Amino acid sequence: MLKSSLFLILVLTMAILAACSNSDNKDNGTTPSTDGNKGETTTDGEKVSIEFWHAMSGTGQESIDKIVKGFNDSQDKYEVKAEYQGSYEESLTKLRGVGGTKDAPAITQVFEVGTKYMIDSGYIEPMQSFIDKDNYDLSQLEENILNYYKVDGELYSMPFNSSTPVMIYNKDAFKAAGLDPEKAPGTFSEVIAASEKLTNDSMKGFSMLTYGWFFEQLVATQGGLYVNEDNGRSGDATEALFNGPEGLNVFNFLNTMNKAGTFGNFGTNWDDIRSAFATEKVAMYMDSSAGVAAAINNSPFDVGVAYIPYADEVKRNGVVIGGASLWMSKGIAEKEQEAAWEFMKYMTTPEVQAQWHLDTGYFAINPAAYDEENVKEKWAEFPQFKVTVDQLQDTVPGLATQGALISVFPESRQQIVTALEELYQGKDPQEVLDKAAEGTNRAMEIANKTKK
């Protein structure tokens, strides 16, 4: 028994020594070394692996997975690993924990209202440095999308999932009410008048989600600024301007229909307002351009898509881009940054953007995608998609439609939500707007004081 035990110990010892010897041999030129950089392999012939954090679920996630696979299969130098991180807010919270370090993901998707925060954070490498180094032609991308993410003429992140608001309406309800189904109302007064004709015992004329983004758009299309300092683009904003004439026009517009009983208040949930439209509880509503396909597919009636309405006394300026963009991390290895840049360039190609547009309903950031055969076929079947692109491309470039930059946008949007809720409860439009502006001013003051 003792001999057997001694023999077993001897065998195990020799096995351990052999394993150690093999490990040393592998490290001597055969095992990839990370040199302390997460994801990067430095051995010749090995792929550089990077992480791509995103906030897309459902069809968006499925499409991203296809894009990533296409890139990984297209070359043998880099490997992208797409990782869902939850909502935009959840993903940004996670990034705060590793931002600016070698443990940060190479690419992070951040919603558009996080732009100012990301620029100020010190976490990111501006895209412009790679654009200049590579002589990348930005003119191939959609100007009115790029404008949002440019500050002082420099592009800080690569646009990705881009959308704008549109007005979606029930053509069958228009016919029944004696309205022209091919001509949606354009001005506030026209929407108010149409809502009166469309409203009946089971249907309201118009609705808008209780969400700050739509308010911002209705202010911008009048040429109104959200905050001072040129919408926060020539310096840190200190004062909200959205409670001026343009913002009051929007609140009076909504208040008129609410008091007349032609406005449908379906709260803050996207699914609720979309369901209300599909079940004919409301005839017109504002949605994201990315929601057009679902509205068409889920409605048992003919669906129309139109530009968002604007105040009667002004010219239509257009829309501000929404959605999110891709940010490159600072502090990671140079090879990881190179891999991220190659992936971003791949994502902007017409073929990839065409598929992304068709999969998700988001705009193609490269308009050459709209010339792809699969897009032409889809547009022929659903001409409503073209309306969303036309509205974007008809947008007049300017500070209003470029969009505001403030680091406390989520807090400000919540102020607008509260103001809208109080408006629908019967409070004075100017009073609730002023209150929202004061809350935004306080948030900006605190953010400016604590800025790095």
NORKAHU-V826927 format. One record per residue. N is the residue number from 0. RES is the residue in three letters. D_CENTER is the distance of its C-alpha to the mean C-alpha in Angstrom with 2 decimals. Layout:
BEGIN
n->N res->RES d_center->D_CENTER
n->N res->RES d_center->D_CENTER
END
This chain:
BEGIN
n->0 res->MET d_center->71.18
n->1 res->LEU d_center->70.95
n->2 res->LYS d_center->71.06
n->3 res->SER d_center->68.22
n->4 res->SER d_center->66.07
n->5 res->LEU d_center->66.86
n->6 res->PHE d_center->66.07
n->7 res->LEU d_center->62.68
n->8 res->ILE d_center->61.80
n->9 res->LEU d_center->62.88
n->10 res->VAL d_center->60.72
n->11 res->LEU d_center->57.62
n->12 res->THR d_center->58.29
n->13 res->MET d_center->58.61
n->14 res->ALA d_center->55.39
n->15 res->ILE d_center->53.47
n->16 res->LEU d_center->55.04
n->17 res->ALA d_center->54.17
n->18 res->ALA d_center->50.53
n->19 res->CYS d_center->50.38
n->20 res->SER d_center->52.05
n->21 res->ASN d_center->49.59
n->22 res->SER d_center->46.63
n->23 res->ASP d_center->48.11
n->24 res->ASN d_center->48.61
n->25 res->LYS d_center->45.00
n->26 res->ASP d_center->43.70
n->27 res->ASN d_center->46.02
n->28 res->GLY d_center->43.81
n->29 res->THR d_center->42.70
n->30 res->THR d_center->40.07
n->31 res->PRO d_center->36.64
n->32 res->SER d_center->36.29
n->33 res->THR d_center->33.07
n->34 res->ASP d_center->34.76
n->35 res->GLY d_center->32.84
n->36 res->ASN d_center->29.41
n->37 res->LYS d_center->27.35
n->38 res->GLY d_center->26.51
n->39 res->GLU d_center->28.47
n->40 res->THR d_center->31.68
n->41 res->THR d_center->34.28
n->42 res->THR d_center->37.00
n->43 res->ASP d_center->37.72
n->44 res->GLY d_center->36.41
n->45 res->GLU d_center->33.81
n->46 res->LYS d_center->30.10
n->47 res->VAL d_center->27.77
n->48 res->SER d_center->25.44
n->49 res->ILE d_center->22.02
n->50 res->GLU d_center->19.41
n->51 res->PHE d_center->15.73
n->52 res->TRP d_center->13.93
n->53 res->HIS d_center->10.87
n->54 res->ALA d_center->9.57
n->55 res->MET d_center->9.82
n->56 res->SER d_center->12.92
n->57 res->GLY d_center->15.09
n->58 res->THR d_center->14.80
n->59 res->GLY d_center->11.57
n->60 res->GLN d_center->13.71
n->61 res->GLU d_center->16.67
n->62 res->SER d_center->15.19
n->63 res->ILE d_center->14.13
n->64 res->ASP d_center->17.66
n->65 res->LYS d_center->19.16
n->66 res->ILE d_center->17.54
n->67 res->VAL d_center->18.72
n->68 res->LYS d_center->22.09
n->69 res->GLY d_center->22.42
n->70 res->PHE d_center->21.94
n->71 res->ASN d_center->24.31
n->72 res->ASP d_center->26.84
n->73 res->SER d_center->26.72
n->74 res->GLN d_center->28.29
n->75 res->ASP d_center->30.29
n->76 res->LYS d_center->29.31
n->77 res->TYR d_center->26.00
n->78 res->GLU d_center->24.53
n->79 res->VAL d_center->20.89
n->80 res->LYS d_center->20.46
n->81 res->ALA d_center->17.12
n->82 res->GLU d_center->17.02
n->83 res->TYR d_center->14.98
n->84 res->GLN d_center->14.85
n->85 res->GLY d_center->13.97
n->86 res->SER d_center->11.28
n->87 res->TYR d_center->8.92
n->88 res->GLU d_center->12.02
n->89 res->GLU d_center->14.44
n->90 res->SER d_center->13.12
n->91 res->LEU d_center->13.20
n->92 res->THR d_center->16.62
n->93 res->LYS d_center->17.87
n->94 res->LEU d_center->16.92
n->95 res->ARG d_center->18.94
n->96 res->GLY d_center->21.90
n->97 res->VAL d_center->22.05
n->98 res->GLY d_center->20.18
n->99 res->GLY d_center->22.51
n->100 res->THR d_center->24.88
n->101 res->LYS d_center->25.87
n->102 res->ASP d_center->24.46
n->103 res->ALA d_center->20.81
n->104 res->PRO d_center->18.74
n->105 res->ALA d_center->18.68
n->106 res->ILE d_center->14.92
n->107 res->THR d_center->12.23
n->108 res->GLN d_center->8.50
n->109 res->VAL d_center->7.33
n->110 res->PHE d_center->4.70
n->111 res->GLU d_center->5.57
n->112 res->VAL d_center->8.54
n->113 res->GLY d_center->9.82
n->114 res->THR d_center->10.71
n->115 res->LYS d_center->14.20
n->116 res->TYR d_center->14.93
n->117 res->MET d_center->14.24
n->118 res->ILE d_center->16.42
n->119 res->ASP d_center->19.08
n->120 res->SER d_center->19.08
n->121 res->GLY d_center->21.16
n->122 res->TYR d_center->19.30
n->123 res->ILE d_center->17.96
n->124 res->GLU d_center->19.58
n->125 res->PRO d_center->18.28
n->126 res->MET d_center->17.45
n->127 res->GLN d_center->20.05
n->128 res->SER d_center->22.85
n->129 res->PHE d_center->22.26
n->130 res->ILE d_center->21.74
n->131 res->ASP d_center->25.05
n->132 res->LYS d_center->26.86
n->133 res->ASP d_center->26.06
n->134 res->ASN d_center->26.39
n->135 res->TYR d_center->23.14
n->136 res->ASP d_center->22.88
n->137 res->LEU d_center->19.67
n->138 res->SER d_center->21.14
n->139 res->GLN d_center->20.27
n->140 res->LEU d_center->16.54
n->141 res->GLU d_center->15.18
n->142 res->GLU d_center->16.34
n->143 res->ASN d_center->14.26
n->144 res->ILE d_center->11.01
n->145 res->LEU d_center->12.91
n->146 res->ASN d_center->14.28
n->147 res->TYR d_center->11.43
n->148 res->TYR d_center->11.54
n->149 res->LYS d_center->15.33
n->150 res->VAL d_center->17.66
n->151 res->ASP d_center->21.36
n->152 res->GLY d_center->20.90
n->153 res->GLU d_center->19.43
n->154 res->LEU d_center->16.19
n->155 res->TYR d_center->15.02
n->156 res->SER d_center->12.21
n->157 res->MET d_center->11.51
n->158 res->PRO d_center->8.57
n->159 res->PHE d_center->7.48
n->160 res->ASN d_center->5.28
n->161 res->SER d_center->5.47
n->162 res->SER d_center->6.84
n->163 res->THR d_center->9.40
n->164 res->PRO d_center->11.86
n->165 res->VAL d_center->15.16
n->166 res->MET d_center->18.44
n->167 res->ILE d_center->19.75
n->168 res->TYR d_center->23.49
n->169 res->ASN d_center->26.46
n->170 res->LYS d_center->28.78
n->171 res->ASP d_center->31.64
n->172 res->ALA d_center->31.56
n->173 res->PHE d_center->31.66
n->174 res->LYS d_center->34.75
n->175 res->ALA d_center->36.42
n->176 res->ALA d_center->35.93
n->177 res->GLY d_center->37.39
n->178 res->LEU d_center->34.20
n->179 res->ASP d_center->33.25
n->180 res->PRO d_center->30.60
n->181 res->GLU d_center->29.71
n->182 res->LYS d_center->29.17
n->183 res->ALA d_center->26.57
n->184 res->PRO d_center->27.24
n->185 res->GLY d_center->25.56
n->186 res->THR d_center->26.65
n->187 res->PHE d_center->26.64
n->188 res->SER d_center->30.36
n->189 res->GLU d_center->29.99
n->190 res->VAL d_center->27.46
n->191 res->ILE d_center->29.90
n->192 res->ALA d_center->32.80
n->193 res->ALA d_center->31.19
n->194 res->SER d_center->30.20
n->195 res->GLU d_center->33.87
n->196 res->LYS d_center->34.97
n->197 res->LEU d_center->32.41
n->198 res->THR d_center->33.04
n->199 res->ASN d_center->35.70
n->200 res->ASP d_center->36.84
n->201 res->SER d_center->33.99
n->202 res->MET d_center->31.16
n->203 res->LYS d_center->29.39
n->204 res->GLY d_center->28.49
n->205 res->PHE d_center->24.97
n->206 res->SER d_center->22.29
n->207 res->MET d_center->19.02
n->208 res->LEU d_center->17.08
n->209 res->THR d_center->18.04
n->210 res->TYR d_center->14.68
n->211 res->GLY d_center->14.27
n->212 res->TRP d_center->11.28
n->213 res->PHE d_center->13.81
n->214 res->PHE d_center->16.50
n->215 res->GLU d_center->14.74
n->216 res->GLN d_center->14.35
n->217 res->LEU d_center->17.99
n->218 res->VAL d_center->19.15
n->219 res->ALA d_center->17.53
n->220 res->THR d_center->18.95
n->221 res->GLN d_center->22.30
n->222 res->GLY d_center->21.92
n->223 res->GLY d_center->21.72
n->224 res->LEU d_center->20.35
n->225 res->TYR d_center->18.68
n->226 res->VAL d_center->20.65
n->227 res->ASN d_center->23.51
n->228 res->GLU d_center->23.83
n->229 res->ASP d_center->22.26
n->230 res->ASN d_center->19.08
n->231 res->GLY d_center->19.26
n->232 res->ARG d_center->19.32
n->233 res->SER d_center->23.05
n->234 res->GLY d_center->23.45
n->235 res->ASP d_center->22.45
n->236 res->ALA d_center->22.10
n->237 res->THR d_center->24.86
n->238 res->GLU d_center->24.96
n->239 res->ALA d_center->22.80
n->240 res->LEU d_center->23.62
n->241 res->PHE d_center->21.75
n->242 res->ASN d_center->25.03
n->243 res->GLY d_center->26.76
n->244 res->PRO d_center->27.84
n->245 res->GLU d_center->24.43
n->246 res->GLY d_center->23.15
n->247 res->LEU d_center->26.55
n->248 res->ASN d_center->26.43
n->249 res->VAL d_center->23.37
n->250 res->PHE d_center->25.11
n->251 res->ASN d_center->28.38
n->252 res->PHE d_center->26.84
n->253 res->LEU d_center->25.58
n->254 res->ASN d_center->28.77
n->255 res->THR d_center->31.03
n->256 res->MET d_center->29.75
n->257 res->ASN d_center->29.65
n->258 res->LYS d_center->33.28
n->259 res->ALA d_center->34.31
n->260 res->GLY d_center->33.05
n->261 res->THR d_center->30.88
n->262 res->PHE d_center->27.52
n->263 res->GLY d_center->26.17
n->264 res->ASN d_center->24.63
n->265 res->PHE d_center->22.77
n->266 res->GLY d_center->21.21
n->267 res->THR d_center->17.82
n->268 res->ASN d_center->17.23
n->269 res->TRP d_center->15.15
n->270 res->ASP d_center->17.80
n->271 res->ASP d_center->20.60
n->272 res->ILE d_center->19.74
n->273 res->ARG d_center->19.00
n->274 res->SER d_center->22.27
n->275 res->ALA d_center->24.06
n->276 res->PHE d_center->23.28
n->277 res->ALA d_center->24.33
n->278 res->THR d_center->27.49
n->279 res->GLU d_center->28.35
n->280 res->LYS d_center->28.16
n->281 res->VAL d_center->26.21
n->282 res->ALA d_center->26.48
n->283 res->MET d_center->23.50
n->284 res->TYR d_center->20.13
n->285 res->MET d_center->16.71
n->286 res->ASP d_center->13.79
n->287 res->SER d_center->10.45
n->288 res->SER d_center->11.44
n->289 res->ALA d_center->10.16
n->290 res->GLY d_center->12.93
n->291 res->VAL d_center->15.67
n->292 res->ALA d_center->17.16
n->293 res->ALA d_center->17.65
n->294 res->ALA d_center->19.20
n->295 res->ILE d_center->21.57
n->296 res->ASN d_center->22.49
n->297 res->ASN d_center->23.06
n->298 res->SER d_center->25.05
n->299 res->PRO d_center->28.82
n->300 res->PHE d_center->28.96
n->301 res->ASP d_center->27.89
n->302 res->VAL d_center->24.37
n->303 res->GLY d_center->23.62
n->304 res->VAL d_center->20.44
n->305 res->ALA d_center->20.72
n->306 res->TYR d_center->19.23
n->307 res->ILE d_center->18.43
n->308 res->PRO d_center->21.71
n->309 res->TYR d_center->22.97
n->310 res->ALA d_center->25.99
n->311 res->ASP d_center->29.33
n->312 res->GLU d_center->30.60
n->313 res->VAL d_center->27.84
n->314 res->LYS d_center->26.51
n->315 res->ARG d_center->23.11
n->316 res->ASN d_center->20.81
n->317 res->GLY d_center->17.70
n->318 res->VAL d_center->14.04
n->319 res->VAL d_center->11.41
n->320 res->ILE d_center->8.23
n->321 res->GLY d_center->5.06
n->322 res->GLY d_center->1.44
n->323 res->ALA d_center->2.82
n->324 res->SER d_center->6.51
n->325 res->LEU d_center->9.78
n->326 res->TRP d_center->12.50
n->327 res->MET d_center->16.18
n->328 res->SER d_center->18.46
n->329 res->LYS d_center->21.61
n->330 res->GLY d_center->24.80
n->331 res->ILE d_center->24.57
n->332 res->ALA d_center->27.13
n->333 res->GLU d_center->27.16
n->334 res->LYS d_center->27.35
n->335 res->GLU d_center->24.13
n->336 res->GLN d_center->22.39
n->337 res->GLU d_center->24.08
n->338 res->ALA d_center->22.89
n->339 res->ALA d_center->19.24
n->340 res->TRP d_center->19.68
n->341 res->GLU d_center->21.42
n->342 res->PHE d_center->18.72
n->343 res->MET d_center->16.02
n->344 res->LYS d_center->18.54
n->345 res->TYR d_center->19.14
n->346 res->MET d_center->15.56
n->347 res->THR d_center->15.73
n->348 res->THR d_center->18.98
n->349 res->PRO d_center->19.46
n->350 res->GLU d_center->20.58
n->351 res->VAL d_center->17.66
n->352 res->GLN d_center->15.13
n->353 res->ALA d_center->17.41
n->354 res->GLN d_center->17.38
n->355 res->TRP d_center->13.61
n->356 res->HIS d_center->13.53
n->357 res->LEU d_center->16.47
n->358 res->ASP d_center->15.48
n->359 res->THR d_center->12.16
n->360 res->GLY d_center->12.21
n->361 res->TYR d_center->9.14
n->362 res->PHE d_center->10.65
n->363 res->ALA d_center->12.76
n->364 res->ILE d_center->12.20
n->365 res->ASN d_center->15.95
n->366 res->PRO d_center->17.64
n->367 res->ALA d_center->20.69
n->368 res->ALA d_center->19.03
n->369 res->TYR d_center->19.95
n->370 res->ASP d_center->23.56
n->371 res->GLU d_center->23.54
n->372 res->GLU d_center->26.00
n->373 res->ASN d_center->23.86
n->374 res->VAL d_center->21.38
n->375 res->LYS d_center->24.43
n->376 res->GLU d_center->25.90
n->377 res->LYS d_center->22.90
n->378 res->TRP d_center->22.69
n->379 res->ALA d_center->26.43
n->380 res->GLU d_center->26.12
n->381 res->PHE d_center->23.17
n->382 res->PRO d_center->23.34
n->383 res->GLN d_center->20.75
n->384 res->PHE d_center->18.01
n->385 res->LYS d_center->19.58
n->386 res->VAL d_center->19.31
n->387 res->THR d_center->15.52
n->388 res->VAL d_center->15.97
n->389 res->ASP d_center->19.02
n->390 res->GLN d_center->17.39
n->391 res->LEU d_center->14.86
n->392 res->GLN d_center->17.82
n->393 res->ASP d_center->20.12
n->394 res->THR d_center->18.15
n->395 res->VAL d_center->20.52
n->396 res->PRO d_center->19.33
n->397 res->GLY d_center->20.12
n->398 res->LEU d_center->19.27
n->399 res->ALA d_center->18.17
n->400 res->THR d_center->15.69
n->401 res->GLN d_center->14.59
n->402 res->GLY d_center->13.14
n->403 res->ALA d_center->14.55
n->404 res->LEU d_center->14.51
n->405 res->ILE d_center->15.88
n->406 res->SER d_center->15.81
n->407 res->VAL d_center->16.43
n->408 res->PHE d_center->13.64
n->409 res->PRO d_center->13.37
n->410 res->GLU d_center->17.16
n->411 res->SER d_center->17.25
n->412 res->ARG d_center->15.08
n->413 res->GLN d_center->17.59
n->414 res->GLN d_center->20.34
n->415 res->ILE d_center->19.21
n->416 res->VAL d_center->19.13
n->417 res->THR d_center->22.66
n->418 res->ALA d_center->23.76
n->419 res->LEU d_center->22.78
n->420 res->GLU d_center->24.58
n->421 res->GLU d_center->27.58
n->422 res->LEU d_center->27.57
n->423 res->TYR d_center->27.87
n->424 res->GLN d_center->30.70
n->425 res->GLY d_center->32.61
n->426 res->LYS d_center->32.09
n->427 res->ASP d_center->32.30
n->428 res->PRO d_center->29.12
n->429 res->GLN d_center->29.90
n->430 res->GLU d_center->30.92
n->431 res->VAL d_center->27.74
n->432 res->LEU d_center->25.61
n->433 res->ASP d_center->27.83
n->434 res->LYS d_center->27.51
n->435 res->ALA d_center->23.69
n->436 res->ALA d_center->24.12
n->437 res->GLU d_center->26.71
n->438 res->GLY d_center->24.51
n->439 res->THR d_center->21.74
n->440 res->ASN d_center->24.56
n->441 res->ARG d_center->25.90
n->442 res->ALA d_center->22.65
n->443 res->MET d_center->22.27
n->444 res->GLU d_center->25.96
n->445 res->ILE d_center->25.76
n->446 res->ALA d_center->22.79
n->447 res->ASN d_center->24.66
n->448 res->LYS d_center->27.82
n->449 res->THR d_center->26.44
n->450 res->LYS d_center->24.46
n->451 res->LYS d_center->25.74
END
